[in-house]
Amino acid sequence: MKFWPITTLFVSLAASPFLLAADQTPAQLADTELPSLLAIYKDVHSHPELSTQEQRTSELVAKELKAAGCEVTDHIGKYDEPGLTGYGVVGLMKNGDGPVVLVRTDMDALPVEEETGLPYASKVVAKNNAGEEVHVMHACGHDVHIATFIGVARALAQLKDKWHGTIVFVGQPAEEAFGGAKALLKDGLYTRFPKPNFALGFHDNAQLEINHIGVTSGYTYANVDSVDVTVPGVGGHGAYPHRTKDPVVLSAQIINAWQTIASRENNPLDPVVVTVGSIHGGTKHNIIPNEVKMQVTVRTYKDDVRERVLGAIAQIAKGCAIAGGWPEDKMPQISVRRSEFVPATYNNPELTKRLVDVWKTSLGEQNVEMVDPTMGGEDFAEFSLSDHSIPAVDFHVGAVAPDKMAASKKPGAPPLPSLHSSKFAPVPEPTIKTGLIVMTSAVLDLMKK
């Protein structure tokens, strides 16, 4: 028989997630939970699921929230598209009267073939909603988010003497498809469950060093619009272009003219991005096609700027066609996918300032960075509602090793793998730990007794 030292026995007991740890800090709790959370991260990373298909992941999240003491409801979410299952999860952690705080993680992965070389790399191949077989990878770090989220629930369950109110833990599906948050709200997130006084989210960052966080006051992510464009023409032989109306040439003119929206039609202080991400037309070298199709992404912050840019896209396309002598029945067709619109994410300035002060204390002032906004999109914005009436903050958690960060800054060095890259691999332990400390500290401050 082996006799364990008393100190060893004490540490073992303290590590139990079911014992109260009121005298411990979020950092100490993070150290205790990290081995288990790392195992969860690797499991989720190895078993990624596409948007609207997050069955296994949602079951894991629901199980862990229940184990942490939450009242759990699953299969939440109503999509506009018929036939899709809502795999949203809501866990309520109640602790008397007080504020209601929403804490969110996303759960879905991307159709990317992993090239990280990790021993737990994804080898999953699945069918997307169109029935096509695709490789699947957590190339955006939602696996890190899930592990961190579970750790936050465990930590706050052990710190109940330090807060009061209700925490609404939300496992959101379909962030990558830009529809999951809206589907949860459509299914009664704010009517079936307590409506929050504050909403908190986070995202790992592929350009930020581990042990650091970044936050932006005000707009932090952009409005996202998807626009489909069809440019009709009159096809014919490539040797006789004068007998055609070439939609390829017209499309090229339109694309170049669109760039003047940002440079000549917009206030330079209001960010605008108009990017043609897809263009298709023609089948052979010597055939002028009857049409060209384009897919355009538009990024803005302000609502009036958004509407002006969308209007300019249509106006410029038509103007170029008229200048080229196109007949009225062959004008370019512009279709804005209004149902897929993602609003800009706005970090409430007052709440941001409050939490930055908290994070400088819990993480160290040198590890909290005020960072520039991006033109990326994030449907976390939906949780603060269209009028931003629910104060919200979405912050960044650094995921890059210091040596790789330093190497990337040397002249001629290749850039770091970005989010959505097949080679993106966050350093999991410090990323999860930092996220847990920062999110737990934020909730404790907003709900302190």
C-alpha positions in Angstrom: 0.0 0.0 0.0 1.2 3.5 -0.9 0.7 6.3 1.6 0.2 9.7 -0.1 1.6 12.8 1.6 -1.1 15.1 3.1 -0.2 17.9 0.7 -0.7 15.7 -2.3 -4.0 14.5 -1.0 -5.1 18.1 -0.5 -4.2 19.1 -4.0 -6.1 16.1 -5.4 -9.3 17.0 -3.5 -9.1 20.7 -4.5 -8.9 19.7 -8.1 -12.4 18.2 -8.0 -14.7 20.3 -10.2 -17.6 19.7 -7.8 -15.9 21.3 -4.7 -16.4 25.0 -4.1 -13.2 27.0 -4.7 -14.2 30.4 -3.6 -10.8 31.2 -2.3 -9.2 30.5 -5.7 -8.7 33.0 -8.5 -9.8 32.4 -12.1 -6.1 31.8 -12.9 -5.8 29.1 -10.3 -9.0 27.4 -11.5 -7.8 27.6 -15.0 -4.6 25.7 -14.1 -6.7 23.0 -12.4 -9.1 22.5 -15.3 -6.6 22.8 -18.1 -5.7 19.1 -18.6 -9.3 18.2 -18.9 -10.1 21.1 -21.2 -7.1 20.3 -23.4 -8.5 16.8 -23.9 -11.9 18.3 -24.8 -10.2 20.6 -27.3 -8.3 17.8 -29.0 -11.5 15.7 -29.2 -13.5 18.5 -30.8 -10.7 19.3 -33.1 -10.6 15.7 -34.3 -14.3 15.6 -34.8 -15.3 18.9 -36.6 -18.8 19.4 -37.9 -20.0 21.7 -40.6 -22.5 24.6 -40.0 -26.0 23.3 -39.2 -24.6 19.8 -38.7 -23.2 20.2 -35.2 -25.0 17.2 -33.6 -22.0 15.6 -31.8 -20.5 18.9 -30.7 -23.8 20.2 -29.3 -24.3 16.9 -27.4 -20.8 17.4 -25.8 -21.5 21.0 -24.9 -24.9 20.1 -23.4 -23.3 17.3 -21.4 -20.6 19.5 -20.0 -22.9 22.3 -19.1 -25.1 19.9 -17.2 -22.1 18.6 -15.3 -21.2 22.2 -14.4 -24.7 22.6 -12.8 -26.6 24.3 -15.6 -30.3 23.8 -16.6 -29.8 22.8 -20.2 -32.0 23.0 -23.3 -30.8 21.7 -26.6 -31.9 21.6 -30.2 -32.6 25.3 -30.3 -32.6 27.3 -33.6 -35.0 27.9 -36.4 -33.4 28.6 -39.8 -35.1 30.4 -42.7 -34.0 27.5 -45.0 -36.4 24.5 -44.5 -35.0 21.1 -43.5 -32.2 22.3 -41.3 -31.9 21.2 -37.6 -31.1 23.7 -34.9 -28.3 22.4 -32.7 -28.1 25.4 -30.4 -27.6 24.8 -26.7 -28.5 27.0 -23.8 -27.4 26.4 -20.2 -28.8 28.5 -17.4 -26.7 28.8 -14.3 -28.8 30.5 -11.6 -27.6 32.0 -8.4 -30.3 34.2 -6.9 -31.5 37.6 -8.0 -29.2 39.8 -10.0 -28.0 40.7 -13.5 -28.3 38.4 -16.5 -25.1 37.8 -18.5 -24.9 35.9 -21.8 -21.7 34.0 -22.5 -21.4 32.6 -26.1 -19.3 30.1 -27.9 -19.7 29.1 -31.6 -19.4 25.4 -32.5 -19.2 24.8 -36.2 -16.2 24.1 -38.4 -15.2 24.8 -42.0 -15.0 22.9 -45.3 -11.1 22.9 -45.3 -8.7 20.0 -45.6 -6.3 20.3 -42.6 -2.6 20.6 -43.3 -1.2 21.3 -39.8 0.5 17.9 -39.2 -0.9 17.8 -35.7 -1.2 14.3 -34.2 -4.9 15.1 -33.6 -5.5 16.7 -37.0 -8.9 16.2 -38.5 -9.4 13.5 -41.1 -13.1 14.1 -41.3 -14.9 14.1 -44.7 -18.6 14.9 -44.7 -21.4 15.9 -47.0 -22.3 19.6 -47.0 -25.9 20.8 -47.3 -25.6 20.5 -51.1 -24.7 16.9 -50.9 -21.1 17.4 -51.9 -18.3 15.6 -50.0 -15.8 18.0 -48.4 -13.0 17.8 -45.9 -13.8 19.4 -42.5 -11.5 21.3 -40.2 -11.7 23.6 -37.2 -9.7 26.2 -39.1 -11.2 29.2 -37.2 -10.5 28.0 -33.7 -14.1 27.2 -32.5 -12.6 24.1 -30.9 -10.6 26.4 -28.6 -13.7 28.5 -28.0 -15.7 25.4 -26.9 -13.0 24.2 -24.5 -12.7 27.7 -23.0 -16.4 28.1 -22.7 -16.7 24.8 -20.8 -13.9 25.9 -18.5 -15.7 29.2 -17.8 -18.8 27.4 -16.8 -16.9 25.1 -14.5 -15.0 28.0 -12.9 -18.1 30.1 -12.3 -19.9 27.1 -10.8 -17.1 27.0 -8.2 -17.2 30.7 -7.5 -20.9 31.2 -6.7 -20.2 33.0 -3.5 -18.7 35.8 -5.6 -21.6 36.5 -8.0 -25.3 36.6 -8.1 -27.9 36.5 -10.9 -28.2 34.2 -14.0 -25.6 33.3 -16.6 -27.0 32.3 -20.0 -24.4 30.0 -21.6 -25.0 29.8 -25.3 -23.6 27.2 -27.6 -24.2 28.7 -31.1 -24.4 26.7 -34.3 -23.7 28.0 -37.8 -21.5 31.0 -37.1 -19.5 30.3 -40.3 -22.7 30.2 -42.3 -23.8 33.5 -40.8 -27.2 32.3 -39.6 -26.8 30.6 -36.3 -27.3 33.6 -33.9 -30.4 34.7 -35.9 -31.8 31.2 -35.8 -31.5 31.1 -32.0 -33.3 34.5 -31.6 -36.0 33.3 -34.0 -36.5 30.3 -31.8 -37.1 32.4 -28.7 -33.6 32.9 -27.2 -34.8 36.1 -25.5 -38.3 35.0 -24.7 -37.9 31.4 -23.6 -34.9 32.3 -21.6 -33.9 35.4 -19.6 -33.0 38.3 -21.7 -29.4 39.4 -20.9 -28.3 42.7 -19.4 -24.9 42.1 -21.0 -23.6 39.9 -23.8 -20.0 38.6 -23.9 -18.1 36.8 -26.7 -14.5 36.1 -27.7 -12.5 34.8 -30.6 -9.0 33.4 -30.8 -6.7 35.6 -32.9 -4.2 34.3 -35.5 -2.2 37.5 -35.4 -1.9 38.0 -31.6 0.6 36.5 -29.2 -0.5 34.0 -26.6 -1.1 35.3 -23.1 -2.4 38.5 -24.6 -5.9 39.7 -25.4 -7.0 42.4 -27.8 -10.2 44.5 -27.6 -11.7 47.4 -29.7 -14.0 50.0 -28.4 -16.9 50.7 -30.7 -17.1 48.9 -34.1 -14.9 45.8 -34.1 -16.4 43.7 -36.9 -18.1 44.9 -40.1 -21.5 44.6 -41.7 -21.4 41.8 -44.2 -23.5 41.7 -47.4 -23.4 39.1 -50.1 -24.3 40.3 -53.6 -25.0 38.2 -56.7 -24.4 39.8 -60.0 -25.3 38.5 -63.5 -24.0 40.4 -66.5 -25.9 39.3 -69.6 -24.4 39.7 -73.1 -24.7 38.5 -76.7 -22.3 35.7 -77.2 -20.5 34.6 -80.3 -17.2 33.7 -81.9 -14.1 35.2 -80.3 -12.8 36.1 -83.7 -15.7 38.4 -84.4 -16.2 40.5 -81.2 -17.9 43.3 -83.1 -20.9 41.0 -83.6 -21.4 40.4 -79.9 -21.9 42.2 -76.6 -19.0 40.8 -74.6 -20.1 40.3 -70.9 -16.5 39.5 -70.0 -15.2 42.9 -71.0 -18.1 44.6 -69.4 -17.6 42.7 -66.2 -14.0 43.8 -66.1 -15.0 47.4 -66.5 -17.6 47.1 -63.8 -15.2 45.6 -61.4 -12.7 48.4 -61.9 -15.4 51.0 -61.6 -16.6 49.5 -58.3 -13.3 50.4 -56.8 -14.1 54.1 -57.1 -17.0 53.6 -54.6 -14.4 53.5 -51.7 -12.0 55.9 -53.3 -14.3 58.6 -54.7 -17.9 58.2 -53.5 -17.3 57.6 -49.8 -16.0 59.6 -46.9 -12.4 58.2 -46.4 -13.0 58.1 -42.7 -15.8 55.5 -43.2 -14.3 52.1 -44.1 -15.7 50.3 -47.1 -14.6 47.1 -48.9 -16.0 45.8 -52.1 -14.5 42.5 -53.2 -15.3 40.3 -56.1 -14.7 36.8 -54.7 -16.0 34.8 -57.6 -16.4 35.4 -61.3 -17.4 32.8 -63.9 -18.1 33.1 -67.6 -17.4 31.2 -70.7 -16.5 27.6 -71.7 -13.7 27.9 -74.3 -10.9 30.1 -75.5 -12.6 31.3 -78.7 -16.2 31.7 -77.5 -17.7 34.9 -76.1 -20.3 33.8 -73.5 -23.9 34.9 -73.2 -23.3 35.9 -69.5 -20.9 36.3 -66.6 -21.8 35.7 -63.0 -20.0 37.3 -60.1 -20.2 37.0 -56.3 -19.4 40.1 -54.3 -18.8 40.7 -50.6 -19.4 44.2 -49.2 -18.1 45.3 -45.8 -19.1 48.5 -44.0 -19.8 49.7 -40.5 -22.5 52.4 -40.7 -26.0 51.6 -41.9 -26.2 54.7 -44.2 -22.8 53.9 -45.7 -24.0 50.3 -46.3 -27.1 51.3 -48.2 -25.2 53.9 -50.2 -22.6 51.3 -51.3 -25.2 48.7 -52.2 -26.9 51.3 -54.3 -23.7 52.4 -56.0 -22.9 48.8 -57.0 -26.1 48.6 -59.0 -25.8 52.1 -60.4 -22.3 51.6 -61.6 -23.0 48.3 -63.2 -26.0 49.7 -65.1 -24.0 52.9 -66.1 -21.1 50.8 -67.5 -23.6 48.7 -69.5 -25.3 51.8 -70.9 -22.0 53.3 -71.9 -21.2 50.0 -73.7 -24.4 50.2 -75.7 -26.2 47.4 -73.9 -29.9 47.1 -74.7 -32.3 47.7 -71.8 -33.3 44.0 -71.7 -29.6 43.1 -71.2 -28.9 45.3 -68.1 -26.8 43.7 -65.3 -28.9 42.0 -62.6 -28.0 42.8 -59.0 -29.3 40.7 -56.2 -28.5 41.5 -52.5 -28.9 38.5 -50.3 -30.8 40.5 -47.6 -31.6 37.3 -45.5 -27.9 36.6 -45.2 -26.9 40.0 -43.9 -24.7 40.1 -40.8 -24.7 43.4 -38.9 -21.6 45.1 -37.6 -20.4 44.1 -34.1 -20.3 47.1 -31.8 -18.5 46.9 -28.5 -20.2 49.2 -26.1 -17.6 51.8 -25.2 -18.6 52.1 -21.5 -18.7 48.4 -21.0 -15.4 48.0 -22.9 -13.7 50.5 -20.6 -15.0 48.8 -17.5 -13.8 45.4 -18.6 -10.4 46.6 -19.8 -9.7 47.8 -16.3 -10.8 44.4 -14.9 -8.6 42.5 -17.4 -5.5 44.6 -16.7 -5.8 43.5 -13.1 -6.5 39.8 -13.8 -4.1 39.4 -16.8 -1.6 42.1 -16.4 -1.6 45.6 -18.0 1.1 44.7 -20.5 -1.1 41.8 -21.8 -4.2 43.8 -22.7 -4.0 45.5 -26.0 -6.4 48.0 -27.7 -6.5 46.8 -31.3 -7.8 48.1 -34.5 -11.2 47.1 -35.8 -11.4 44.7 -38.7 -13.6 44.3 -41.8 -14.3 40.7 -40.9 -17.8 39.6 -40.0 -19.1 38.0 -36.8 -22.8 37.2 -36.1 -22.2 37.7 -32.4 -23.6 41.1 -33.3 -27.1 39.7 -33.3 -27.0 39.1 -29.5 -26.8 42.9 -28.9 -29.9 43.4 -31.1 -30.0 45.8 -34.1 -30.1 48.9 -31.9 -27.2 47.8 -29.7 -29.6 48.0 -26.7 -27.9 45.1 -25.0 -24.3 46.2 -24.1 -21.9 43.7 -25.6 -18.2 43.1 -25.9 -16.4 40.6 -28.2 -12.7 40.4 -27.5 -9.7 38.6 -29.1 -7.5 36.0 -27.4 -4.0 35.6 -28.7 -3.2 32.1 -30.2 0.4 32.5 -31.6 3.6 31.4 -30.0 6.1 34.3 -29.4 8.9 32.8 -31.5 6.5 32.4 -34.5 5.3 35.9 -34.0 8.8 37.3 -34.0 9.9 35.2 -37.0 6.9 36.5 -39.0 8.0 40.1 -38.5 11.5 39.6 -40.1 12.0 41.0 -43.6 10.8 38.6 -46.3 9.3 36.1 -43.8 6.1 34.4 -44.8 3.0 35.6 -43.1 1.4 33.7 -40.2 -1.4 31.3 -41.2 -4.6 33.2 -40.9 -7.9 32.1 -39.6 -9.6 29.8 -42.1 -6.1 28.6 -43.3 -5.5 24.9 -43.6 -2.4 25.4 -41.6 -3.8 27.5 -38.7 -3.1 25.8 -35.4 -3.5 27.8 -32.2 -1.3 27.0 -29.2 -4.1 25.4 -27.2 -3.0 25.5 -23.5 -2.2 29.2 -23.1 -5.1 30.2 -25.5 -7.6 28.3 -23.5 -6.2 29.4 -20.1 -6.1 33.1 -21.1 -9.7 33.0 -22.5 -10.9 31.3 -19.3 -9.3 33.8 -17.0 -10.5 36.8 -19.0 -14.1 35.7 -19.5 -14.5 34.5 -15.9 -13.1 37.8 -14.6 -15.5 39.7 -16.8 -18.6 37.8 -15.6 -17.5 38.1 -12.0 -17.2 41.9 -12.3 -20.6 42.3 -14.0 -22.3 40.1 -11.5 -20.4 40.8 -8.3 -22.1 40.8 -5.0 
